[in-house]
Amino acid sequence: MKALITGASSGLGEQFALKLSDMGYDIIITARREDKLEQLAKKIKTNVMVIKADLSKEEEVISLYNQVKDQNIDILINNAGFGMCGYFDSYPDTTDKEMINVNITALCLLTKLFYRDFLKKDKGYILNVASVAGFMPGPLMAQYYATKAYVLNFTRALYKEAKMKKSNVYFSVLCPGPVDTEFNKRAKVKFALPGAKSDRVVKYALTKMFKRKLTILPQTRIKLAVLGMSFMPSKVIMAVTSRVQKSKIVKDS
Ligand SMILES: NC(=O)c1ccc[n+]([C@@H]2O[C@H](COP(=O)([O-])OP(=O)(O)OC[C@H]3O[C@@H](n4cnc5c(N)ncnc54)[C@H](OP(=O)(O)O)[C@@H]3O)[C@@H](O)[C@H]2O)c1
């Protein structure tokens, strides 16, 4: 039994690696910060392989796949991702490209490559990490919210396609609200409410994934928010989101 986890150098990815190892899975962890991955590898009790890769670069995504394709992987966790807070015109074009490459392009490519392999052996789980942000437009974090809408709808559609093929490959999409990780620092935000603990979010996510649940909303308040939003006009949702985002922006000192 083996799992590949992207974005494992911190936060949710680190917890996915630890929890799956506790369940007996051998682990392949990847991210850019090799030192962090090596530190994590020391805590993993099962076999572990560390691969440094920058998923914003297509050649490194393909190289990652080539290094592990013969490893008989059972679970792919597409977790790597990041956001940026602020007016869209205020942050650099390079951030736009990098975010689309990591949050969308790499996730899409890894999903396609592993899905084909999983279909051949007719087994496997693919868990894509989206966000509650995927359910709405997000002024002041416009691009991040939009990338997560892609992840959400892409995964939902593939879940259905896999069912139509009567395959034993299962798709799930994790949609957390705020979680206490390094996400804030990189996105330049400060949550208004304390974030959930990453280990609890991951424990919940894996339980639901193994039950083959499609959309995983790990916090009760997030479930209620998503339900509430389904009755609201999008202009009202945007008014609320923009206010929430504005209150979270951390000014550069
Ligand atoms: N924290 C939250 O509130 C929250 C809420 C909803 C959804 N999420 C989603 O949860 C996922 C995990 O985020 P997190 O909260 O655990 O944040 P995090 O602690 O910042 O972890 C993000 C991970 O993504 C990796 N990553 C970023 N850019 C990368 C790149 N170019 N190439 C390879 N790896 C890259 C980082 O590794 P390196 O920097 O070492 O490359 C890190 O391991 C993300 O998809 C995020 O959008 C988070």
The ligand as an ORCA input file, in Angstrom:
! r2SCAN-3c Opt
* xyz 0 1
  N      -4.929     26.535      5.324
  C      -6.136     26.839      4.904
  O      -6.851     27.660      5.503
  C      -6.701     26.170      3.672
  C      -8.098     26.212      3.479
  C      -8.631     25.606      2.356
  C      -7.813     24.934      1.466
  N      -6.454     24.902      1.672
  C      -5.630     24.197      0.689
  O      -4.908     23.180      1.353
  C      -3.738     22.841      0.581
  C      -2.552     22.746      1.532
  O      -2.283     24.032      2.049
  P      -1.896     24.271      3.578
  O      -3.015     24.991      4.211
  O      -1.397     23.026      4.189
  O      -0.743     25.360      3.388
  P       0.846     25.267      3.520
  O       1.215     24.883      4.906
  O       1.350     26.578      2.992
  O       1.249     24.089      2.528
  C       1.258     24.246      1.129
  C       2.102     23.154      0.510
  O       2.100     23.340     -0.922
  C       3.432     23.262     -1.376
  N       3.670     24.079     -2.566
  C       3.388     25.394     -2.749
  N       3.888     25.814     -3.928
  C       4.500     24.735     -4.497
  C       5.217     24.526     -5.700
  N       5.472     25.526     -6.578
  N       5.710     23.294     -5.963
  C       5.518     22.280     -5.084
  N       4.856     22.419     -3.925
  C       4.358     23.633     -3.636
  C       4.281     23.797     -0.214
  O       5.603     23.265     -0.288
  P       6.945     24.097     -0.629
  O       6.692     25.524     -0.265
  O       7.996     23.413      0.193
  O       7.119     23.867     -2.090
  C       3.537     23.221      0.983
  O       4.009     21.920      1.256
  C      -3.613     23.945     -0.472
  O      -4.056     23.433     -1.711
  C      -4.540     25.042      0.031
  O      -5.051     25.820     -1.020
  C      -5.893     25.499      2.773
*
